[in-house]
Amino acid sequence: MGESKSKQTQKKEQDSSKPKTSATTPNQSINVGEVTYGMKQYRYVFIGIGLLVIGFFLMSGGNMPSPDVWDENIIYGFRRTVAAPIFLLAGLIVQIWAIFKI
């Protein structure tokens, strides 16, 4: 009786030390080379990156031609206050959409 209990505990210890693998049914298949995103998603990611680059390019600059003159139109113009943020937000929205698109 003492032997059977020790054999059972040894068997349980051996079973618990084995790495557990998930069993697959015959209907399930594991695709090793399958990628998460396709070319369509990558195309949208690159479009989003392009919109972000355009937005940052539109926001750049702002140097005054003369250090003695302050021109508000150079800093607070339409290009930097309206157009650049629109491109940046559009780029971020396209990026988020490309990531979550199935």
ChimeraX commands (.cxc) that place a marker at each C-alpha (Angstrom):
marker #1 position 0.00,0.00,0.00 radius 0.5
marker #1 position 2.87,2.37,0.78 radius 0.5
marker #1 position 4.48,1.65,-2.58 radius 0.5
marker #1 position 1.40,2.48,-4.60 radius 0.5
marker #1 position 1.07,5.92,-2.99 radius 0.5
marker #1 position 4.71,6.78,-3.62 radius 0.5
marker #1 position 4.40,5.65,-7.24 radius 0.5
marker #1 position 1.30,7.79,-7.66 radius 0.5
marker #1 position 3.01,10.86,-6.21 radius 0.5
marker #1 position 6.07,10.27,-8.43 radius 0.5
marker #1 position 3.81,9.98,-11.46 radius 0.5
marker #1 position 2.01,13.21,-10.54 radius 0.5
marker #1 position 5.36,14.99,-10.11 radius 0.5
marker #1 position 6.53,13.75,-13.50 radius 0.5
marker #1 position 3.28,14.85,-15.15 radius 0.5
marker #1 position 3.49,18.31,-13.61 radius 0.5
marker #1 position 7.13,18.77,-14.68 radius 0.5
marker #1 position 6.31,18.17,-18.34 radius 0.5
marker #1 position 5.60,21.30,-20.38 radius 0.5
marker #1 position 1.92,21.58,-21.10 radius 0.5
marker #1 position 1.01,21.83,-24.74 radius 0.5
marker #1 position -2.38,22.64,-26.12 radius 0.5
marker #1 position -4.03,19.87,-28.04 radius 0.5
marker #1 position -5.36,20.70,-31.46 radius 0.5
marker #1 position -8.33,19.07,-33.01 radius 0.5
marker #1 position -8.13,17.73,-36.56 radius 0.5
marker #1 position -10.23,20.68,-37.79 radius 0.5
marker #1 position -7.74,23.24,-36.48 radius 0.5
marker #1 position -4.64,23.98,-38.47 radius 0.5
marker #1 position -1.55,25.86,-37.39 radius 0.5
marker #1 position -0.12,28.11,-40.08 radius 0.5
marker #1 position 3.52,28.70,-39.25 radius 0.5
marker #1 position 4.23,31.23,-42.00 radius 0.5
marker #1 position 1.05,33.28,-41.51 radius 0.5
marker #1 position 1.58,37.00,-40.89 radius 0.5
marker #1 position -0.77,39.24,-38.97 radius 0.5
marker #1 position -0.90,42.11,-41.45 radius 0.5
marker #1 position -1.18,41.95,-45.19 radius 0.5
marker #1 position 0.04,44.31,-47.89 radius 0.5
marker #1 position -3.15,46.38,-47.63 radius 0.5
marker #1 position -2.52,47.19,-43.97 radius 0.5
marker #1 position 1.13,48.05,-44.65 radius 0.5
marker #1 position 0.03,50.35,-47.47 radius 0.5
marker #1 position -2.21,52.24,-45.03 radius 0.5
marker #1 position 0.62,52.39,-42.49 radius 0.5
marker #1 position 2.92,53.99,-45.10 radius 0.5
marker #1 position 0.17,56.43,-46.13 radius 0.5
marker #1 position -0.23,57.41,-42.47 radius 0.5
marker #1 position 3.52,57.90,-42.08 radius 0.5
marker #1 position 3.51,60.05,-45.22 radius 0.5
marker #1 position 0.73,62.25,-43.83 radius 0.5
marker #1 position 2.64,62.63,-40.57 radius 0.5
marker #1 position 5.83,63.63,-42.41 radius 0.5
marker #1 position 3.90,66.19,-44.48 radius 0.5
marker #1 position 2.33,67.59,-41.28 radius 0.5
marker #1 position 5.70,67.97,-39.56 radius 0.5
marker #1 position 7.19,69.53,-42.69 radius 0.5
marker #1 position 4.35,72.07,-42.83 radius 0.5
marker #1 position 4.90,72.90,-39.16 radius 0.5
marker #1 position 8.64,73.46,-39.53 radius 0.5
marker #1 position 10.34,76.81,-40.13 radius 0.5
marker #1 position 9.37,80.10,-38.60 radius 0.5
marker #1 position 12.72,81.89,-38.71 radius 0.5
marker #1 position 12.47,85.65,-38.81 radius 0.5
marker #1 position 14.27,87.33,-41.72 radius 0.5
marker #1 position 15.65,89.97,-39.37 radius 0.5
marker #1 position 16.19,89.59,-35.62 radius 0.5
marker #1 position 14.93,93.16,-35.13 radius 0.5
marker #1 position 11.53,92.55,-36.77 radius 0.5
marker #1 position 8.72,90.40,-35.32 radius 0.5
marker #1 position 6.23,89.17,-37.89 radius 0.5
marker #1 position 3.28,87.25,-36.43 radius 0.5
marker #1 position 2.17,86.00,-39.86 radius 0.5
marker #1 position 5.31,83.87,-40.14 radius 0.5
marker #1 position 4.72,82.07,-36.85 radius 0.5
marker #1 position 0.91,82.12,-36.59 radius 0.5
marker #1 position 0.03,81.61,-40.24 radius 0.5
marker #1 position -2.58,79.28,-41.68 radius 0.5
marker #1 position 0.02,76.69,-42.64 radius 0.5
marker #1 position 1.29,76.12,-39.08 radius 0.5
marker #1 position -1.92,76.60,-37.11 radius 0.5
marker #1 position -4.48,74.85,-39.33 radius 0.5
marker #1 position -3.00,72.83,-42.21 radius 0.5
marker #1 position -0.19,71.07,-40.30 radius 0.5
marker #1 position -2.40,69.86,-37.40 radius 0.5
marker #1 position -4.99,68.57,-39.89 radius 0.5
marker #1 position -2.32,66.49,-41.66 radius 0.5
marker #1 position -0.95,65.24,-38.33 radius 0.5
marker #1 position -4.37,64.18,-37.04 radius 0.5
marker #1 position -5.23,62.56,-40.37 radius 0.5
marker #1 position -1.95,60.62,-40.25 radius 0.5
marker #1 position -2.62,59.42,-36.72 radius 0.5
marker #1 position -6.17,58.38,-37.59 radius 0.5
marker #1 position -4.93,56.44,-40.63 radius 0.5
marker #1 position -2.29,54.73,-38.46 radius 0.5
marker #1 position -4.82,53.69,-35.83 radius 0.5
marker #1 position -7.25,52.50,-38.49 radius 0.5
marker #1 position -4.51,50.47,-40.23 radius 0.5
marker #1 position -3.54,48.77,-36.96 radius 0.5
marker #1 position -7.09,47.83,-35.96 radius 0.5
marker #1 position -8.31,46.90,-39.46 radius 0.5
marker #1 position -8.81,43.16,-39.77 radius 0.5
marker link #1:1,2 radius 0.2
marker link #1:2,3 radius 0.2
marker link #1:3,4 radius 0.2
marker link #1:4,5 radius 0.2
marker link #1:5,6 radius 0.2
marker link #1:6,7 radius 0.2
marker link #1:7,8 radius 0.2
marker link #1:8,9 radius 0.2
marker link #1:9,10 radius 0.2
marker link #1:10,11 radius 0.2
marker link #1:11,12 radius 0.2
marker link #1:12,13 radius 0.2
marker link #1:13,14 radius 0.2
marker link #1:14,15 radius 0.2
marker link #1:15,16 radius 0.2
marker link #1:16,17 radius 0.2
marker link #1:17,18 radius 0.2
marker link #1:18,19 radius 0.2
marker link #1:19,20 radius 0.2
marker link #1:20,21 radius 0.2
marker link #1:21,22 radius 0.2
marker link #1:22,23 radius 0.2
marker link #1:23,24 radius 0.2
marker link #1:24,25 radius 0.2
marker link #1:25,26 radius 0.2
marker link #1:26,27 radius 0.2
marker link #1:27,28 radius 0.2
marker link #1:28,29 radius 0.2
marker link #1:29,30 radius 0.2
marker link #1:30,31 radius 0.2
marker link #1:31,32 radius 0.2
marker link #1:32,33 radius 0.2
marker link #1:33,34 radius 0.2
marker link #1:34,35 radius 0.2
marker link #1:35,36 radius 0.2
marker link #1:36,37 radius 0.2
marker link #1:37,38 radius 0.2
marker link #1:38,39 radius 0.2
marker link #1:39,40 radius 0.2
marker link #1:40,41 radius 0.2
marker link #1:41,42 radius 0.2
marker link #1:42,43 radius 0.2
marker link #1:43,44 radius 0.2
marker link #1:44,45 radius 0.2
marker link #1:45,46 radius 0.2
marker link #1:46,47 radius 0.2
marker link #1:47,48 radius 0.2
marker link #1:48,49 radius 0.2
marker link #1:49,50 radius 0.2
marker link #1:50,51 radius 0.2
marker link #1:51,52 radius 0.2
marker link #1:52,53 radius 0.2
marker link #1:53,54 radius 0.2
marker link #1:54,55 radius 0.2
marker link #1:55,56 radius 0.2
marker link #1:56,57 radius 0.2
marker link #1:57,58 radius 0.2
marker link #1:58,59 radius 0.2
marker link #1:59,60 radius 0.2
marker link #1:60,61 radius 0.2
marker link #1:61,62 radius 0.2
marker link #1:62,63 radius 0.2
marker link #1:63,64 radius 0.2
marker link #1:64,65 radius 0.2
marker link #1:65,66 radius 0.2
marker link #1:66,67 radius 0.2
marker link #1:67,68 radius 0.2
marker link #1:68,69 radius 0.2
marker link #1:69,70 radius 0.2
marker link #1:70,71 radius 0.2
marker link #1:71,72 radius 0.2
marker link #1:72,73 radius 0.2
marker link #1:73,74 radius 0.2
marker link #1:74,75 radius 0.2
marker link #1:75,76 radius 0.2
marker link #1:76,77 radius 0.2
marker link #1:77,78 radius 0.2
marker link #1:78,79 radius 0.2
marker link #1:79,80 radius 0.2
marker link #1:80,81 radius 0.2
marker link #1:81,82 radius 0.2
marker link #1:82,83 radius 0.2
marker link #1:83,84 radius 0.2
marker link #1:84,85 radius 0.2
marker link #1:85,86 radius 0.2
marker link #1:86,87 radius 0.2
marker link #1:87,88 radius 0.2
marker link #1:88,89 radius 0.2
marker link #1:89,90 radius 0.2
marker link #1:90,91 radius 0.2
marker link #1:91,92 radius 0.2
marker link #1:92,93 radius 0.2
marker link #1:93,94 radius 0.2
marker link #1:94,95 radius 0.2
marker link #1:95,96 radius 0.2
marker link #1:96,97 radius 0.2
marker link #1:97,98 radius 0.2
marker link #1:98,99 radius 0.2
marker link #1:99,100 radius 0.2
marker link #1:100,101 radius 0.2
marker link #1:101,102 radius 0.2
view
